[in-house]
Amino acid sequence: MAVDGPVVQVRGEAYREVPPELARFAVTATARDRDREATLTRLAERAAAVRVLLDGSGPAVARRETGDLRVWPETRRSGERVVAWHGSVSTTVTVTDFTALGELMLRLADQDQVEVAGPWWELRPDSPAHREARHAAITDALVRAREYAEALGARVTALIELADAGPAERPMFARAAFAPGGGAGGGPPELELDPQPQTVQAAVQARFTISDPVLG
């Protein structure tokens, strides 16, 4: 497209740190026995115990998804003789109520042969934070274009092109610490979790026409 008059090209950027909206963690139940049927039975029982705890967590759990189910034999180094059977099943849990997160993770970790990993903090895919960052990046581009134009004694007259050039935010891990209250007092342990702010970034490339500059 032919453009009459001078053009200024700028990059607009926005950077925000916002509170997370979701926390995800993984729960893995495992079992091992010399007998395959016994391994499967124990694995099913432990997976059921995990489900019972999650069922009783109420609205704190927004979503749960069963992931990797594995059953495999353990053999001697020489030959194919099976000496034991192993099994594991993993569930990914998404939580929106962070006040219940630490307690829920500890209750799950207290189960027999259950491993808990996480949490990973995230924003919702449709979080308003993404739109707000994009709007801020466009505003930044327009401000920069006007500053360049003013430095030349000109003004911005029209937008020629606007293109998105921003990276997505990166999920972050938690900082976890055990707080006093369990053990010697006889009460359940407490886990204090510090939700980490999520970085939201947006960037745009924009081209504007400007009036004739005053160069003299």
Number of C-alpha atoms within 10 A of each C-alpha: 4 4 9 9 10 14 19 17 16 18 20 24 21 20 15 16 13 13 14 21 17 18 25 21 18 20 21 23 27 23 23 21 17 14 13 18 11 14 21 20 13 19 22 18 14 22 21 13 17 20 15 11 14 19 11 11 14 9 12 17 21 15 13 16 11 13 13 11 13 11 16 13 17 15 13 11 7 6 7 10 11 14 12 16 20 19 21 22 20 20 20 19 20 22 23 17 14 18 12 13 22 19 17 20 20 15 15 20 18 12 14 12 15 20 16 19 13 17 24 18 23 23 22 11 8 8 11 10 20 19 13 15 20 22 18 21 25 23 16 19 25 20 15 17 25 19 15 18 24 15 13 16 15 18 19 21 13 12 14 14 11 16 12 15 15 18 10 11 17 12 15 17 17 15 12 14 12 12 11 12 13 13 10 9 9 8 9 13 18 16 19 16 18 13 21 18 19 21 19 22 22 24 23 22 18 21 19 23 21 24 17 15 15 11 8 5
